């Protein structure tokens, strides 16, 4: 029988996917403040980690197809670089409702892992400068720390310079 809502011991789809793949990771929980201006900056501060080591998951549309971009919270997404990295011509931020519906996560808690529908993914090249990075574990106030190479392998991500400082 297929596991649904609870998914193993209450994990998120992201942690379930990591566990199923046998990928080492560390889970970090913190108290999310609904008034926080930036979910990523809030996570970096709560975890006491360099904001360059905490990555946000953004959903964009490249030539009409939803695409995931994983960039440091200390920077912003370069849409032109994202389009180029995934072999497209034009990119724009996706409609938040479409991003939530397609990934199965809520805004501010979208993880690049365990998404409802596997989307093309690009990981900013700066991730390679760290032994581990943090990304959303699938809900606000929960981050997963893992090796950037593991993240790229599990998501099938292309690693390219897609962020601006």
Order of alpha helices (4+ residues) and beta strands (2+ residues): alpha-alpha-beta-alpha-beta-beta-beta-alpha-beta-alpha-beta-beta-beta-alpha-beta-beta
